[in-house]
Amino acid sequence: MEEVKILAIESSCDETAAAVVVNGRDVRSNIISSQIALHTLYGGVVPEIASRKHIEKINQVIDEALKEADMTLDDMDAIAVTYGPGLVGALLVGVAEAKAISYAKNIPLVGVHHIEGHISANYIENKELEPPFLCLVVSGGHTHLVNVKDYGEYEILGRTRDDAAGEAFDKVARAIGLGYPGGPKIEKVSHEGNPHAIEFPRAKVADGEYDFSFSGMKSAALNYLNHCEMKGIEVVQADVAASFQQAVIDVLVQRAERAIDEYGAKKFAIAGGVASNGTLRSAMEKMCESKNVKFYRPSPILCTDNAAMIGAAGYYDYIAGVRSGMDLNAVPNLKLGERA
C-alpha cells in the first residue's frame, strides 16, 4: 500500500499544533505548544491573546513536526487543517498558514472539522477500529453523541442545548476556587471528596432524549455555594467537586447507554478533552463491559486538541477525494457533517 503523508495543523483554541501522519493512523510526529499557563492568568481563554500566540508559534511547531518525522514539505501528499468550529481568530492563523504552504508547494489542501478530528483520534490508538460505532465527544466547547456510520459520515444523535460539559466544569471550578483549567482540577480534588455528599439535579431534555443540558446543574452548584455562604455553612471543596463531577458523568453514561441499547451498537468510543477524565473513562468502561460492548478511548494526550487527530481525519477525507480551494475560510460555528 502506498504511503500517504499528511502534514496536519490545528489552531482552533489555545493549542498550536502540527503533526505528520502517514495513512491516517501512523503518527510520525505530534507537536503541541500549549498556552494554558498564559490563559490561567485570566481564568480562561482570551481569544485575541490566543490568536497572537498562534502567529508566534505556528512556523516553529511545523518545523519541529517535520524535523521529528525526518521529512520535508516536499515529502507531503496533502496539508490538513482545522477550519472550524472554534475561535475565529485562532482558526484563521492555521487556515492562512495551510493555504500558504499549499499554494507555495502546490500540495493539495484538505479542510478538516475539529470534532471529526476528535472522533478520529480513536483510529490512531486503536488500529483495528473501523466504523460503524457510537462516539461521545466531550470537550470544553462541545458535547455530542454521534453515530459514526462511516468515515466522514456522521449522524448527531444528541448535543448540548447550553453549556458543554467542559465549560460547566470550568465555571464550577472557578466558583469553588480551583481556577483554570477546571476539568483536570475538579478531577484531582474529587478523589478526596464524597461523590454523594450533595445531590445535584440530572437534567433531562423533554424533546431530545439524547440531548444534554448542563447549565441547570451548574446553576444548582452555584446556588448551593451561595446558600452555604449566606447560612455560614462550611463548603467542603472536594465534596462539591466530586458531587458535581458525578452528576455530569451520570448523565453522560446514561445517554450513552440508551443509545447503545437503541442502536444495538457493538463498539463505543469517547473523545475530546473531558474524555481524559479518569472517573468518566472507568464509568464508561464499566457500562460497556456490562453490555458486552467494546470500549475505545484515546490516550489523554490525544484527547486534548492536537494535530495528529486532524491528520487522521484529513487522511480519510483526502482518500475520499475531498479538496479545499484557496477560498477556504475559518467557520467558527461549523456543524459536524457540513462542508463549507
C-alpha positions as CSV (number, residue, x, y, z in Angstrom):
1,M,0.0,0.0,0.0
2,E,1.3,3.4,-1.0
3,E,2.1,5.8,1.9
4,V,0.0,8.9,2.1
5,K,1.9,11.5,4.1
6,I,-0.1,14.4,5.6
7,L,1.1,17.5,7.4
8,A,-1.7,18.5,9.8
9,I,-2.3,21.8,11.5
10,E,-4.6,22.6,14.5
11,S,-5.2,26.0,16.0
12,S,-8.9,26.1,16.9
13,C,-8.5,27.3,20.5
14,D,-5.4,27.7,22.7
15,E,-3.1,24.9,21.4
16,T,-0.8,25.5,18.4
17,A,-0.2,22.0,17.0
18,A,1.4,20.3,14.0
19,A,1.8,16.6,13.1
20,V,2.9,14.3,10.4
21,V,0.6,11.4,9.9
22,V,1.0,8.5,7.5
23,N,-2.0,6.6,6.1
24,G,-4.2,8.1,8.8
25,R,-3.1,6.0,11.8
26,D,0.7,6.1,11.8
27,V,1.8,9.2,13.7
28,R,5.4,10.2,12.9
29,S,5.3,13.4,15.0
30,N,2.8,15.3,17.1
31,I,4.0,18.7,18.4
32,I,1.7,20.7,20.7
33,S,2.5,24.2,22.0
34,S,0.0,24.8,24.9
35,Q,-1.0,28.3,26.1
36,I,-2.6,27.1,29.3
37,A,-0.1,28.9,31.6
38,L,-0.8,32.2,29.8
39,H,-4.6,31.9,29.9
40,T,-4.6,30.8,33.6
41,L,-3.7,34.4,34.5
42,Y,-7.1,35.4,33.1
43,G,-9.2,32.4,34.3
44,G,-10.0,31.3,30.8
45,V,-9.0,31.6,27.1
46,V,-8.7,35.2,25.8
47,P,-9.3,34.9,22.1
48,E,-7.1,37.8,21.0
49,I,-4.1,36.6,23.0
50,A,-4.7,33.0,21.7
51,S,-4.6,34.3,18.1
52,R,-1.4,36.3,18.6
53,K,0.3,33.4,20.3
54,H,-0.6,31.1,17.3
55,I,1.1,33.5,15.0
56,E,4.2,33.4,17.1
57,K,4.3,29.6,17.4
58,I,2.9,28.1,14.2
59,N,6.1,28.1,12.0
60,Q,8.0,26.7,14.9
61,V,5.7,23.8,15.6
62,I,5.5,22.9,11.9
63,D,9.3,22.9,11.6
64,E,9.5,20.7,14.7
65,A,6.9,18.3,13.4
66,L,8.8,17.9,10.1
67,K,12.1,17.5,11.8
68,E,10.9,14.9,14.2
69,A,9.3,12.9,11.4
70,D,12.5,13.3,9.4
71,M,10.6,14.7,6.4
72,T,10.3,17.9,4.5
73,L,7.3,19.7,2.9
74,D,8.3,18.1,-0.4
75,D,7.5,14.7,1.0
76,M,3.9,15.7,1.9
77,D,1.0,14.4,-0.2
78,A,-1.5,16.8,1.5
79,I,-1.9,19.5,4.1
80,A,-4.9,19.0,6.5
81,V,-6.0,21.9,8.7
82,T,-8.8,22.6,11.2
83,Y,-11.2,25.2,9.7
84,G,-14.0,25.0,12.3
85,P,-15.6,25.1,14.7
86,G,-13.5,27.2,17.2
87,L,-12.4,30.7,17.8
88,V,-12.4,32.6,14.5
89,G,-9.1,34.4,15.0
90,A,-7.3,31.3,16.2
91,L,-8.7,29.2,13.3
92,L,-7.6,31.9,10.8
93,V,-4.0,31.5,11.7
94,G,-3.9,27.8,10.9
95,V,-6.0,28.2,7.8
96,A,-3.8,31.0,6.4
97,E,-0.7,29.0,7.1
98,A,-2.0,25.8,5.5
99,K,-3.2,27.8,2.4
100,A,0.2,29.5,2.1
101,I,2.1,26.1,2.2
102,S,-0.4,24.5,-0.2
103,Y,0.0,27.4,-2.7
104,A,3.8,27.7,-2.4
105,K,4.4,23.9,-2.6
106,N,1.5,23.0,-4.8
107,I,0.3,20.4,-2.3
108,P,-3.5,19.6,-2.0
109,L,-5.3,21.2,0.8
110,V,-7.9,19.5,3.0
111,G,-10.1,21.4,5.5
112,V,-11.0,19.3,8.5
113,H,-13.8,19.5,11.0
114,H,-12.5,19.8,14.6
115,I,-15.0,17.3,16.1
116,E,-14.3,14.9,13.3
117,G,-10.7,15.1,14.4
118,H,-11.6,14.3,18.0
119,I,-13.5,11.2,16.8
120,S,-10.6,10.2,14.5
121,A,-8.2,10.2,17.5
122,N,-9.6,6.8,18.3
123,Y,-8.2,5.4,15.0
124,I,-4.6,6.3,16.0
125,E,-4.8,4.5,19.3
126,N,-6.9,1.5,18.1
127,K,-5.6,0.4,14.7
128,E,-8.4,-2.2,14.4
129,L,-11.2,0.3,15.0
130,E,-13.4,0.9,11.9
131,P,-16.9,2.4,11.6
132,P,-19.7,1.9,12.4
133,F,-19.6,2.8,16.1
134,L,-21.1,5.3,18.5
135,C,-18.9,8.1,19.9
136,L,-19.3,10.6,22.7
137,V,-17.4,13.8,22.1
138,V,-16.9,15.8,25.4
139,S,-14.8,18.9,25.5
140,G,-14.7,22.5,26.7
141,G,-16.8,23.6,23.7
142,H,-18.7,20.5,22.7
143,T,-20.8,17.7,24.0
144,H,-22.0,15.5,21.1
145,L,-23.3,11.9,20.9
146,V,-22.5,10.8,17.4
147,N,-23.4,7.7,15.3
148,V,-20.3,7.2,13.2
149,K,-21.8,5.4,10.2
150,D,-18.7,5.5,8.0
151,Y,-15.5,7.6,7.6
152,G,-16.8,11.2,7.1
153,E,-20.4,10.1,7.6
154,Y,-22.0,11.2,10.9
155,E,-25.4,11.3,12.5
156,I,-25.6,13.5,15.5
157,L,-28.0,11.8,18.0
158,G,-27.7,14.4,20.7
159,R,-25.9,17.6,21.6
160,T,-25.8,20.0,24.5
161,R,-28.6,22.6,24.5
162,D,-26.5,25.1,26.5
163,D,-23.1,24.7,28.2
164,A,-20.7,22.0,27.1
165,A,-19.6,19.6,29.9
166,G,-16.1,21.0,30.0
167,E,-17.5,24.6,30.1
168,A,-19.6,23.6,33.1
169,F,-16.5,22.1,34.8
170,D,-14.6,25.3,34.2
171,K,-17.3,27.5,35.7
172,V,-17.9,25.4,38.8
173,A,-14.1,25.0,39.3
174,R,-13.8,28.8,39.3
175,A,-16.7,29.2,41.8
176,I,-15.1,26.8,44.3
177,G,-11.7,28.5,44.0
178,L,-9.9,25.9,41.9
179,G,-9.2,28.1,39.0
180,Y,-8.5,27.3,35.3
181,P,-8.5,24.8,33.6
182,G,-11.4,23.4,35.6
183,G,-11.8,19.8,34.4
184,P,-8.4,18.4,35.4
185,K,-8.5,20.4,38.7
186,I,-12.0,19.1,39.6
187,E,-11.0,15.6,38.8
188,K,-7.9,15.8,41.0
189,V,-9.7,17.3,44.0
190,S,-12.7,14.9,43.6
191,H,-10.6,11.9,44.7
192,E,-10.6,13.4,48.2
193,G,-14.4,14.1,48.2
194,N,-17.6,12.2,48.6
195,P,-19.5,12.0,45.2
196,H,-22.8,11.5,47.0
197,A,-22.4,14.4,49.5
198,I,-24.6,16.8,47.5
199,E,-27.3,15.6,45.2
200,F,-27.2,17.9,42.1
201,P,-30.0,17.5,39.5
202,R,-29.5,15.3,36.5
203,A,-31.3,17.2,33.7
204,K,-33.3,15.5,31.1
205,V,-34.3,17.3,27.9
206,A,-38.0,16.8,27.2
207,D,-38.0,16.8,23.4
208,G,-34.5,15.3,22.8
209,E,-33.8,12.0,24.6
210,Y,-30.1,12.2,23.6
211,D,-29.6,15.9,24.2
212,F,-27.7,17.3,27.1
213,S,-28.2,20.3,29.4
214,F,-25.5,21.3,31.9
215,S,-26.5,24.9,32.7
216,G,-29.1,23.8,35.3
217,M,-26.6,21.5,37.0
218,K,-24.1,24.4,37.0
219,S,-26.7,26.8,38.4
220,A,-27.6,24.3,41.1
221,A,-23.9,24.1,42.2
222,L,-23.6,27.9,42.2
223,N,-26.9,28.2,44.2
224,Y,-25.6,25.6,46.7
225,L,-22.4,27.7,47.2
226,N,-24.5,30.9,47.7
227,H,-26.7,29.1,50.1
228,C,-23.7,28.0,52.2
229,E,-22.2,31.4,52.1
230,M,-25.5,33.1,53.3
231,K,-26.1,30.5,56.1
232,G,-22.4,30.4,57.1
233,I,-22.1,26.7,56.3
234,E,-18.6,25.5,55.5
235,V,-18.1,24.4,51.9
236,V,-16.1,21.2,51.5
237,Q,-14.4,21.9,48.2
238,A,-13.6,18.2,47.5
239,D,-17.3,17.2,48.1
240,V,-18.6,19.8,45.8
241,A,-16.1,18.8,43.1
242,A,-16.8,15.1,43.5
243,S,-20.6,15.5,43.6
244,F,-20.7,17.8,40.6
245,Q,-18.4,15.5,38.6
246,Q,-20.6,12.5,39.5
247,A,-23.7,14.3,38.3
248,V,-22.1,15.2,34.9
249,I,-20.8,11.6,34.5
250,D,-24.1,10.0,35.4
251,V,-25.8,12.0,32.6
252,L,-23.1,11.2,30.0
253,V,-23.2,7.5,30.9
254,Q,-27.0,7.3,30.9
255,R,-27.3,8.9,27.4
256,A,-24.6,6.6,26.1
257,E,-26.2,3.5,27.5
258,R,-29.6,4.4,26.0
259,A,-28.0,5.0,22.6
260,I,-26.1,1.6,22.7
261,D,-29.4,-0.1,23.5
262,E,-31.4,1.6,20.8
263,Y,-28.8,1.3,18.1
264,G,-27.6,-2.2,19.1
265,A,-24.0,-0.8,19.0
266,K,-21.1,-3.3,19.5
267,K,-18.5,-0.5,19.7
268,F,-18.5,2.6,21.7
269,A,-15.8,5.4,21.8
270,I,-15.2,8.6,23.7
271,A,-13.2,11.6,22.6
272,G,-12.4,15.2,23.4
273,G,-10.7,17.0,26.3
274,V,-13.1,15.8,29.0
275,A,-12.6,12.2,27.8
276,S,-9.2,12.2,29.5
277,N,-11.1,12.3,32.9
278,G,-10.2,9.0,34.6
279,T,-13.5,8.8,36.5
280,L,-15.5,9.2,33.3
281,R,-13.3,6.7,31.5
282,S,-13.8,4.0,34.1
283,A,-17.6,4.6,34.4
284,M,-17.9,4.2,30.6
285,E,-15.7,1.2,30.5
286,K,-17.8,-0.5,33.3
287,M,-21.1,0.3,31.5
288,C,-19.7,-1.0,28.2
289,E,-18.4,-4.2,29.9
290,S,-21.8,-4.9,31.4
291,K,-23.4,-4.7,27.9
292,N,-20.6,-6.7,26.2
293,V,-19.7,-3.7,24.1
294,K,-16.1,-3.0,23.0
295,F,-14.9,0.3,24.6
296,Y,-12.4,2.6,22.9
297,R,-10.7,5.7,24.2
298,P,-7.6,7.7,23.0
299,S,-4.7,8.4,25.4
300,P,-5.1,11.6,27.4
301,I,-2.6,13.4,25.1
302,L,-4.8,12.6,22.1
303,C,-8.0,13.7,23.9
304,T,-6.8,17.3,24.1
305,D,-6.5,19.4,21.0
306,N,-3.7,18.1,18.8
307,A,-2.8,17.9,15.1
308,A,-2.4,14.1,14.9
309,M,-6.2,13.6,15.1
310,I,-6.6,16.2,12.3
311,G,-4.1,14.2,10.2
312,A,-6.2,11.1,10.9
313,A,-9.4,12.7,9.9
314,G,-7.7,14.5,7.0
315,Y,-6.4,11.2,5.5
316,Y,-9.9,9.7,5.2
317,D,-11.2,13.0,3.7
318,Y,-8.3,13.0,1.3
319,I,-8.7,9.5,0.0
320,A,-12.4,10.2,-0.4
321,G,-11.5,12.9,-2.8
322,V,-12.1,16.0,-0.6
323,R,-10.1,19.0,-1.7
324,S,-10.3,22.6,-0.4
325,G,-9.6,25.6,-2.5
326,M,-7.7,28.8,-1.8
327,D,-11.1,30.3,-0.7
328,L,-11.1,28.0,2.4
329,N,-12.1,30.2,5.4
330,A,-12.5,29.8,9.1
331,V,-16.0,28.8,10.1
332,P,-16.4,29.2,13.9
333,N,-19.8,27.5,14.1
334,L,-19.2,24.7,11.6
335,K,-21.7,21.9,12.1
336,L,-20.5,18.3,12.0
337,G,-21.1,16.7,8.6
338,E,-21.2,20.1,7.0
339,R,-18.8,21.2,4.3
340,A,-18.3,24.9,4.0
